Amino acid sequence: MGGETTRTAPRSAGAGTGTAQAGSRMGQRLSGLAVGLGLLLFLGGFAWGAVIYRPYTVPTGSMTPTIDAGDRVLAERVDGADIHRGDVVVFRDQSWVTNANVVKRVVAVGGDTVSCCTNGKLIVNGKQIDEPYLPQGSLAETKKIPTITVPQGRLFLLGDERQGSLDSTAHLTDAASGTVARSAVSARVDAIAWPVKGMLKRPTGFEALGTLSQPGPLRTIVILIGVGALLVLAGGAYGPVAKLLGGSRSRTRTEPAGAR
């Protein structure tokens, strides 16, 4: 007369959510760690860059096509003693331009002999220099340079746009034969930041004469900033994504009560 009734033991309130809560707590910790590490890398990269690099706007086209007029460059702060042939440098010399920075390429250093031209090429220490950074179809011979011996501690500089550049050749009659003291150099250009053109190409034509400058840490700094930004975005997205997925699972598991 009485039907047998089967009773199902109620599930513990915490049984279904314990794992999820634990996973949520772990996710929150990892999210916070990612955001913290990302901020450290992001801000640290910017701070490192601010210490090492200075931005400059190049006002003329004397370095075309390497650097166009109006380009914004990033130049590594360096000592003039660390400059090598082929470097594009920022310097200030009162005999050239009063109270203004100048950007030119170093083609010879103290003790070198420099002249132009043979077979349309610049001659340094008797070697013809390949200069792929010159404007296409341009020859170095647009600058006539008598044989000059660069005094120790000084630099001979040219623009990549040889025809229109006011460089060392415009000061050959000066006491220092157009050369600039190494101490006048404040930075070496590593990259063009705006418009974004990237790192300057290595001046491989000068390799036969000696060591070239090594690129600064700009690539490493950019990687740190990029990784930091990704970590911050990923960590910050965890909460909304976890909430969205949790709500979806909750709706999937909810079933209407059936009549018995």
N, C-alpha and C positions, 0 to 999 in steps of 0.2 A: 504494500500500500504506500508505503513511502518509497519513492524513488531515491536511488543512491545519488547523493550529491558529491561531486568532486570539487574540492576547493584547491585553488592554486595559491601557493604561498606568495605573499606580496614581495616584490623585489625591494631590496634595500635601497633607500633613497640615494645613497652615495655610490651604489654599485655601478650604475650606468654612466656616471659622470666623473668618477674618480680619475680614470685614465685621461679623459679629455681635459680635466682641470689641471692635471699634472703636465700634460702636453702644452696646455695654454701657458702655464707658468714658465715652462722651459722656453717656449717660443718668445715670451715677453722678455726673458733674460737675454736671449740671443739677439733679439731685436734691439734692446738697449745697448748691448755690447757693440753691435754693428754701427749704430748711430754714433756712439762715443768714439769708436775707432775711426769712422768716416770723418767726423768733425776734426779729429786730431790730424789725419792725413791732409784733409782739405785746407784747413787753416795753416798747418805747418808748411805745406807746399807753397802757399801764398806768401807766408812770412819769409821762407827761404829765398823765394824768387825776389822779394822786395829788397833783401839784403844783398843778393848777388847781382841783380840786373837793374838797369835804368832804361826807361823809355825815352826815345828821341824821335822827333819828326824831322825828316830830311827835307829842307826847303827847295832844293834845286834838283835838276836832272843830271848832274855831273857824274852820278854813279849808275846811270841807265845803261843796260837793262837790269843790272843786278838790283838796284834800288831806284824806284821812280820818285819824282818830285811829289811830296806830300805823304810818302809812305811812313808808317810808324814802325820803328825798329826797336828790338831789345838788344842792349849791349851789356856784356859782362864787365863788371868793374875789374880792371886789371892794372898791374903796375907796368909802366912803360918798358921795364927790363924784360918782361915776359912776351913781348911782341916779336913775331917772326915774319919773314917774307910772305906776302900773299894775304896777310890779315887786313880786314877792313876796320879801321879804327876811328874813334871819336877823339878829337884833340882841340886844343885852343892855343893859338899863337897870335900874339898881338901884332906881329908884322904882317900877318895874313889878313885877319878880320878882327876888328876890335870887339871884345866882349861877346863873342859868338862861337859856338861849337862848329867844327868842320868835320865832315865824314869823307875819308879818302882811303885808297888802298896802298899799303906799304909794298914797294917793289924792290927796295934795297935797304940794307942796314949798314951800320958802321963798319968800315973796312971794305965794303963792296965797291966795285966800279960799275957804273950804269951808263948806257948810251942807247940811242935809237936813230936809225934802225938798220937791220940787215935782213933781207928777204921779207921785209914788212913786219919784223918781229923785234921786240925789246931785247936788248942784250944785257945780261947781268953776269959779271965775272967771266966774260967770254962765251957764255952759253945763251943760245936763243931760247926764249921763254914762250911756251904755248899758253895763250890766254883765252880760253873758251868763253870767258865771261864778257868779252868785248861785244859790242853790238854786231849782229850778223852781217857779214860782208865787210866789217870794219878792219882796218889794219892799224897796228901800233904806230906806223910811220907817219900818221897824222901829227905826231909830236916829234919834232926834230930836237934831239938831245945830244950835245957834245959829250965826250967821255968825261964823267965826273967820278971822283973818288969820295964816297960818303964819309965824313968825319966820324970818329968813334963817338958813340953815345947819341947819334942822330939817325934820322930816317928820311928816305926819299919817297915821296908819295905822288900817286897819279890818280885821276878819276877814271872810271871804266869808260865813260863817254869822253874819249881823248880830245875830240875836236872842240868841245865847248867847256872843258873843265879848267877852272883856275886852280892849278895845283902847283907842284914844285917847279914846273917849267915856267910858270909865270913869275918866279922869284929867283931865277938863275943868277941875276946880277947882284943879289944880296951877298953879304959877307959869308954866309953859310951855304952858298950855292943852291938855295931853294930848299935845303933840308930843315927838318923840324926836330927839336930835342925829344928824346924818348920821354923825358919827364913831363912833356906837354900832353901826352896821351893819358886819357882817363878811362877809356873803355874800349872793348873789342866787340864789334857787331856779330851776333850769333844768328839772329833770325829776323824776319820781317813779320811783325805781329798783325798789322792791318794795312792794306787788305792781306788776308792770311795767305802767305806764300811759303811759310815754313823756314827751315834752316838754310843758311847760305851754303852753296856747294864748296867743297874743299878746293883750294887753289893748287891742284896737282902739278901744274907746270913748274912750280918752285921746288918740288921734291928733290931734284938732282943737286940742289944747292945746300940742302941741309934739312933739319927738322921743321915740320909744320906745327902750328899750334893745334892742340887738341880741343875739340868742342867743349863748351862749358856744360854744366849739369841741367840745361834747359829741358831736355827730353825727360830726364828723371823727374824733374819738378812737375811737368805736365802730366806724367803718369800718376804721380802721387795725388794731384788735384783731381784727376779723372776717377781714380779708384775711390778716393774719399767721397766724391759726389755720388757715385753709384751705391756705396755702402749706406750713406745717409738716406737716399731714396728707398733702397730696399728695406732698411730697418724701419723707416717711417711708414712704409706701406703695409707692414705686417699686421698692425691692429685692424685697419679697415678690411683687409683681405680675410683675416681669421674670422672676423665678425660676420662677413658675408657668407663664408663657407659654413660657419656654425649654424647660421639661420637656415641655410639651405638643407643641411642634414636634419635639423629639427623638424622642418616641414615634411621631409621625406619619411621620417620614422613615425609621425603622428597618424594613427588610424582611427576611423569612426568606430564607436562601440557597437557590437552586433547584438540583436535580441535573441534570447534563448527560449 
